């Protein structure tokens, strides 16, 4: 499966997970969507940082 397809599947899945997570803490629908959007961006940024770190370690230690 290509990387683009994986990314296109990963983003909505993370968003839906965050909607469920935020829905337990917020009462208004718009607030749930806002929090879920912020948390999705946060998870995507952490994912990018971790993947970059893994690639950097691979580049340093593997010839």
PDB file as gemmi writes it, atoms N, CA and C in Angstrom:
CRYST1    1.000    1.000    1.000  90.00  90.00  90.00 P 1                      
ATOM      1  N   UNK A   1       0.842  -1.167   0.000  1.00  0.00           N  
ATOM      2  CA  UNK A   1       0.000   0.000   0.000  1.00  0.00           C  
ATOM      3  C   UNK A   1       0.895   1.240   0.000  1.00  0.00           C  
ATOM      4  N   UNK A   2       0.577   2.184  -0.818  1.00  0.00           N  
ATOM      5  CA  UNK A   2       1.436   3.357  -0.928  1.00  0.00           C  
ATOM      6  C   UNK A   2       1.296   4.267   0.294  1.00  0.00           C  
ATOM      7  N   UNK A   3       2.299   5.091   0.485  1.00  0.00           N  
ATOM      8  CA  UNK A   3       2.332   6.000   1.630  1.00  0.00           C  
ATOM      9  C   UNK A   3       1.167   6.988   1.590  1.00  0.00           C  
ATOM     10  N   UNK A   4       0.810   7.461   0.418  1.00  0.00           N  
ATOM     11  CA  UNK A   4      -0.289   8.425   0.291  1.00  0.00           C  
ATOM     12  C   UNK A   4      -1.610   7.826   0.765  1.00  0.00           C  
ATOM     13  N   UNK A   5      -1.864   6.588   0.398  1.00  0.00           N  
ATOM     14  CA  UNK A   5      -3.105   5.933   0.818  1.00  0.00           C  
ATOM     15  C   UNK A   5      -3.111   5.748   2.330  1.00  0.00           C  
ATOM     16  N   UNK A   6      -1.967   5.378   2.888  1.00  0.00           N  
ATOM     17  CA  UNK A   6      -1.881   5.215   4.341  1.00  0.00           C  
ATOM     18  C   UNK A   6      -2.149   6.525   5.063  1.00  0.00           C  
ATOM     19  N   UNK A   7      -1.618   7.606   4.553  1.00  0.00           N  
ATOM     20  CA  UNK A   7      -1.839   8.916   5.165  1.00  0.00           C  
ATOM     21  C   UNK A   7      -3.304   9.323   5.035  1.00  0.00           C  
ATOM     22  N   UNK A   8      -3.900   9.069   3.869  1.00  0.00           N  
ATOM     23  CA  UNK A   8      -5.307   9.430   3.666  1.00  0.00           C  
ATOM     24  C   UNK A   8      -6.244   8.617   4.549  1.00  0.00           C  
ATOM     25  N   UNK A   9      -5.835   7.443   4.962  1.00  0.00           N  
ATOM     26  CA  UNK A   9      -6.627   6.650   5.891  1.00  0.00           C  
ATOM     27  C   UNK A   9      -6.338   7.070   7.332  1.00  0.00           C  
ATOM     28  N   UNK A  10      -5.084   7.370   7.637  1.00  0.00           N  
ATOM     29  CA  UNK A  10      -4.645   7.683   9.000  1.00  0.00           C  
ATOM     30  C   UNK A  10      -5.310   8.949   9.545  1.00  0.00           C  
ATOM     31  N   UNK A  11      -5.377   9.995   8.748  1.00  0.00           N  
ATOM     32  CA  UNK A  11      -5.889  11.286   9.219  1.00  0.00           C  
ATOM     33  C   UNK A  11      -7.360  11.208   9.656  1.00  0.00           C  
ATOM     34  N   UNK A  12      -8.278  10.685   8.814  1.00  0.00           N  
ATOM     35  CA  UNK A  12      -9.676  10.617   9.294  1.00  0.00           C  
ATOM     36  C   UNK A  12      -9.874   9.665  10.475  1.00  0.00           C  
ATOM     37  N   UNK A  13      -9.108   8.580  10.510  1.00  0.00           N  
ATOM     38  CA  UNK A  13      -9.236   7.649  11.630  1.00  0.00           C  
ATOM     39  C   UNK A  13      -8.831   8.328  12.929  1.00  0.00           C  
ATOM     40  N   UNK A  14      -7.718   9.053  12.918  1.00  0.00           N  
ATOM     41  CA  UNK A  14      -7.288   9.779  14.114  1.00  0.00           C  
ATOM     42  C   UNK A  14      -8.330  10.828  14.503  1.00  0.00           C  
ATOM     43  N   UNK A  15      -8.896  11.523  13.519  1.00  0.00           N  
ATOM     44  CA  UNK A  15      -9.912  12.531  13.822  1.00  0.00           C  
ATOM     45  C   UNK A  15     -11.131  11.892  14.491  1.00  0.00           C  
ATOM     46  N   UNK A  16     -11.586  10.773  13.968  1.00  0.00           N  
ATOM     47  CA  UNK A  16     -12.755  10.113  14.551  1.00  0.00           C  
ATOM     48  C   UNK A  16     -12.468   9.605  15.960  1.00  0.00           C  
ATOM     49  N   UNK A  17     -11.266   9.108  16.184  1.00  0.00           N  
ATOM     50  CA  UNK A  17     -10.881   8.687  17.533  1.00  0.00           C  
ATOM     51  C   UNK A  17     -10.905   9.882  18.478  1.00  0.00           C  
ATOM     52  N   UNK A  18     -10.416  11.014  18.012  1.00  0.00           N  
ATOM     53  CA  UNK A  18     -10.398  12.212  18.855  1.00  0.00           C  
ATOM     54  C   UNK A  18     -11.809  12.762  19.090  1.00  0.00           C  
ATOM     55  N   UNK A  19     -12.720  12.573  18.142  1.00  0.00           N  
ATOM     56  CA  UNK A  19     -14.115  12.986  18.357  1.00  0.00           C  
ATOM     57  C   UNK A  19     -14.714  12.177  19.506  1.00  0.00           C  
ATOM     58  N   UNK A  20     -14.460  10.874  19.511  1.00  0.00           N  
ATOM     59  CA  UNK A  20     -14.957  10.035  20.599  1.00  0.00           C  
ATOM     60  C   UNK A  20     -14.319  10.437  21.924  1.00  0.00           C  
ATOM     61  N   UNK A  21     -13.011  10.686  21.899  1.00  0.00           N  
ATOM     62  CA  UNK A  21     -12.296  11.088  23.110  1.00  0.00           C  
ATOM     63  C   UNK A  21     -12.816  12.425  23.645  1.00  0.00           C  
ATOM     64  N   UNK A  22     -12.964  13.400  22.757  1.00  0.00           N  
ATOM     65  CA  UNK A  22     -13.412  14.734  23.183  1.00  0.00           C  
ATOM     66  C   UNK A  22     -14.888  14.725  23.556  1.00  0.00           C  
ATOM     67  N   UNK A  23     -15.669  13.839  22.959  1.00  0.00           N  
ATOM     68  CA  UNK A  23     -17.097  13.771  23.244  1.00  0.00           C  
ATOM     69  C   UNK A  23     -17.398  13.387  24.674  1.00  0.00           C  
ATOM     70  N   UNK A  24     -16.458  12.729  25.313  1.00  0.00           N  
ATOM     71  CA  UNK A  24     -16.657  12.343  26.710  1.00  0.00           C  
ATOM     72  C   UNK A  24     -16.429  13.512  27.658  1.00  0.00           C  
ATOM     73  N   UNK A  25     -15.732  14.534  27.198  1.00  0.00           N  
ATOM     74  CA  UNK A  25     -15.374  15.648  28.074  1.00  0.00           C  
ATOM     75  C   UNK A  25     -16.171  16.923  27.786  1.00  0.00           C  
ATOM     76  N   UNK A  26     -16.629  17.094  26.572  1.00  0.00           N  
ATOM     77  CA  UNK A  26     -17.353  18.310  26.179  1.00  0.00           C  
ATOM     78  C   UNK A  26     -18.846  18.023  26.055  1.00  0.00           C  
ATOM     79  N   UNK A  27     -19.654  19.073  26.159  1.00  0.00           N  
ATOM     80  CA  UNK A  27     -21.102  18.891  26.055  1.00  0.00           C  
ATOM     81  C   UNK A  27     -21.655  19.425  24.733  1.00  0.00           C  
ATOM     82  N   UNK A  28     -21.078  20.479  24.198  1.00  0.00           N  
ATOM     83  CA  UNK A  28     -21.570  21.074  22.958  1.00  0.00           C  
ATOM     84  C   UNK A  28     -20.900  20.420  21.750  1.00  0.00           C  
ATOM     85  N   UNK A  29     -21.666  20.261  20.698  1.00  0.00           N  
ATOM     86  CA  UNK A  29     -21.148  19.603  19.496  1.00  0.00           C  
ATOM     87  C   UNK A  29     -20.001  20.359  18.852  1.00  0.00           C  
ATOM     88  N   UNK A  30     -20.135  21.678  18.773  1.00  0.00           N  
ATOM     89  CA  UNK A  30     -19.081  22.479  18.152  1.00  0.00           C  
ATOM     90  C   UNK A  30     -17.794  22.417  18.968  1.00  0.00           C  
ATOM     91  N   UNK A  31     -17.922  22.392  20.273  1.00  0.00           N  
ATOM     92  CA  UNK A  31     -16.750  22.285  21.141  1.00  0.00           C  
ATOM     93  C   UNK A  31     -16.056  20.945  20.936  1.00  0.00           C  
ATOM     94  N   UNK A  32     -16.830  19.885  20.752  1.00  0.00           N  
ATOM     95  CA  UNK A  32     -16.254  18.560  20.507  1.00  0.00           C  
ATOM     96  C   UNK A  32     -15.444  18.582  19.220  1.00  0.00           C  
ATOM     97  N   UNK A  33     -15.991  19.166  18.166  1.00  0.00           N  
ATOM     98  CA  UNK A  33     -15.286  19.208  16.880  1.00  0.00           C  
ATOM     99  C   UNK A  33     -14.020  20.058  16.961  1.00  0.00           C  
ATOM    100  N   UNK A  34     -14.087  21.161  17.700  1.00  0.00           N  
ATOM    101  CA  UNK A  34     -12.910  22.010  17.873  1.00  0.00           C  
ATOM    102  C   UNK A  34     -11.791  21.289  18.612  1.00  0.00           C  
ATOM    103  N   UNK A  35     -12.146  20.669  19.711  1.00  0.00           N  
ATOM    104  CA  UNK A  35     -11.150  19.950  20.511  1.00  0.00           C  
ATOM    105  C   UNK A  35     -10.589  18.781  19.708  1.00  0.00           C  
ATOM    106  N   UNK A  36     -11.453  18.067  19.009  1.00  0.00           N  
ATOM    107  CA  UNK A  36     -10.999  16.940  18.204  1.00  0.00           C  
ATOM    108  C   UNK A  36     -10.048  17.398  17.101  1.00  0.00           C  
ATOM    109  N   UNK A  37     -10.326  18.543  16.500  1.00  0.00           N  
ATOM    110  CA  UNK A  37      -9.435  19.082  15.472  1.00  0.00           C  
ATOM    111  C   UNK A  37      -8.069  19.437  16.028  1.00  0.00           C  
ATOM    112  N   UNK A  38      -8.058  20.083  17.193  1.00  0.00           N  
ATOM    113  CA  UNK A  38      -6.782  20.444  17.822  1.00  0.00           C  
ATOM    114  C   UNK A  38      -5.984  19.211  18.221  1.00  0.00           C  
ATOM    115  N   UNK A  39      -6.656  18.246  18.788  1.00  0.00           N  
ATOM    116  CA  UNK A  39      -5.963  17.037  19.217  1.00  0.00           C  
ATOM    117  C   UNK A  39      -5.475  16.219  18.018  1.00  0.00           C  
ATOM    118  N   UNK A  40      -6.215  16.247  16.923  1.00  0.00           N  
ATOM    119  CA  UNK A  40      -5.775  15.547  15.708  1.00  0.00           C  
ATOM    120  C   UNK A  40      -4.492  16.166  15.179  1.00  0.00           C  
ATOM    121  N   UNK A  41      -4.433  17.477  15.134  1.00  0.00           N  
ATOM    122  CA  UNK A  41      -3.220  18.159  14.677  1.00  0.00           C  
ATOM    123  C   UNK A  41      -2.052  17.821  15.607  1.00  0.00           C  
ATOM    124  N   UNK A  42      -2.316  17.786  16.900  1.00  0.00           N  
ATOM    125  CA  UNK A  42      -1.273  17.465  17.872  1.00  0.00           C  
ATOM    126  C   UNK A  42      -0.736  16.041  17.646  1.00  0.00           C  
ATOM    127  N   UNK A  43      -1.634  15.094  17.431  1.00  0.00           N  
ATOM    128  CA  UNK A  43      -1.217  13.710  17.184  1.00  0.00           C  
ATOM    129  C   UNK A  43      -0.448  13.615  15.869  1.00  0.00           C  
ATOM    130  N   UNK A  44      -0.900  14.321  14.851  1.00  0.00           N  
ATOM    131  CA  UNK A  44      -0.202  14.291  13.563  1.00  0.00           C  
ATOM    132  C   UNK A  44       1.207  14.883  13.680  1.00  0.00           C  
ATOM    133  N   UNK A  45       1.343  15.954  14.444  1.00  0.00           N  
ATOM    134  CA  UNK A  45       2.671  16.543  14.635  1.00  0.00           C  
ATOM    135  C   UNK A  45       3.591  15.596  15.405  1.00  0.00           C  
ATOM    136  N   UNK A  46       3.068  14.952  16.455  1.00  0.00           N  
ATOM    137  CA  UNK A  46       3.878  13.982  17.202  1.00  0.00           C  
ATOM    138  C   UNK A  46       4.269  12.803  16.312  1.00  0.00           C  
ATOM    139  N   UNK A  47       3.350  12.373  15.461  1.00  0.00           N  
ATOM    140  CA  UNK A  47       3.660  11.284  14.537  1.00  0.00           C  
ATOM    141  C   UNK A  47       4.779  11.693  13.596  1.00  0.00           C  
ATOM    142  N   UNK A  48       4.704  12.911  13.086  1.00  0.00           N  
ATOM    143  CA  UNK A  48       5.746  13.417  12.196  1.00  0.00           C  
ATOM    144  C   UNK A  48       7.097  13.496  12.913  1.00  0.00           C  
ATOM    145  N   UNK A  49       7.097  13.972  14.154  1.00  0.00           N  
ATOM    146  CA  UNK A  49       8.336  14.050  14.931  1.00  0.00           C  
ATOM    147  C   UNK A  49       8.928  12.657  15.153  1.00  0.00           C  
ATOM    148  N   UNK A  50       8.096  11.701  15.523  1.00  0.00           N  
ATOM    149  CA  UNK A  50       8.589  10.351  15.774  1.00  0.00           C  
ATOM    150  C   UNK A  50       9.110   9.676  14.511  1.00  0.00           C  
ATOM    151  N   UNK A  51       8.419   9.846  13.398  1.00  0.00           N  
ATOM    152  CA  UNK A  51       8.887   9.259  12.139  1.00  0.00           C  
ATOM    153  C   UNK A  51      10.192   9.911  11.701  1.00  0.00           C  
ATOM    154  N   UNK A  52      10.292  11.220  11.852  1.00  0.00           N  
ATOM    155  CA  UNK A  52      11.534  11.911  11.513  1.00  0.00           C  
ATOM    156  C   UNK A  52      12.679  11.424  12.396  1.00  0.00           C  
ATOM    157  N   UNK A  53      12.416  11.246  13.680  1.00  0.00           N  
ATOM    158  CA  UNK A  53      13.434  10.734  14.592  1.00  0.00           C  
ATOM    159  C   UNK A  53      13.882   9.338  14.217  1.00  0.00           C  
ATOM    160  N   UNK A  54      12.939   8.478  13.867  1.00  0.00           N  
ATOM    161  CA  UNK A  54      13.300   7.115  13.469  1.00  0.00           C  
ATOM    162  C   UNK A  54      14.128   7.105  12.189  1.00  0.00           C  
ATOM    163  N   UNK A  55      13.752   7.936  11.239  1.00  0.00           N  
ATOM    164  CA  UNK A  55      14.516   8.020   9.992  1.00  0.00           C  
ATOM    165  C   UNK A  55      15.916   8.572  10.243  1.00  0.00           C  
ATOM    166  N   UNK A  56      16.028   9.532  11.134  1.00  0.00           N  
ATOM    167  CA  UNK A  56      17.331  10.105  11.475  1.00  0.00           C  
ATOM    168  C   UNK A  56      18.227   9.061  12.144  1.00  0.00           C  
ATOM    169  N   UNK A  57      17.661   8.301  13.063  1.00  0.00           N  
ATOM    170  CA  UNK A  57      18.427   7.233  13.718  1.00  0.00           C  
ATOM    171  C   UNK A  57      18.869   6.188  12.686  1.00  0.00           C  
ATOM    172  N   UNK A  58      17.969   5.847  11.782  1.00  0.00           N  
ATOM    173  CA  UNK A  58      18.328   4.889  10.731  1.00  0.00           C  
ATOM    174  C   UNK A  58      19.451   5.442   9.866  1.00  0.00           C  
ATOM    175  N   UNK A  59      19.370   6.696   9.523  1.00  0.00           N  
ATOM    176  CA  UNK A  59      20.398   7.314   8.676  1.00  0.00           C  
ATOM    177  C   UNK A  59      21.750   7.353   9.383  1.00  0.00           C  
ATOM    178  N   UNK A  60      21.764   7.601  10.688  1.00  0.00           N  
ATOM    179  CA  UNK A  60      23.010   7.702  11.448  1.00  0.00           C  
ATOM    180  C   UNK A  60      23.653   6.350  11.649  1.00  0.00           C  
ATOM    181  N   UNK A  61      22.867   5.346  12.042  1.00  0.00           N  
ATOM    182  CA  UNK A  61      23.433   4.085  12.477  1.00  0.00           C  
ATOM    183  C   UNK A  61      23.515   3.004  11.399  1.00  0.00           C  
ATOM    184  N   UNK A  62      22.740   3.126  10.343  1.00  0.00           N  
ATOM    185  CA  UNK A  62      22.799   2.121   9.284  1.00  0.00           C  
ATOM    186  C   UNK A  62      23.471   2.708   8.054  1.00  0.00           C  
ATOM    187  N   UNK A  63      24.464   2.029   7.551  1.00  0.00           N  
ATOM    188  CA  UNK A  63      25.189   2.573   6.375  1.00  0.00           C  
ATOM    189  C   UNK A  63      24.385   2.522   5.103  1.00  0.00           C  
TER     190      UNK A  63                                                      
END                                                                             
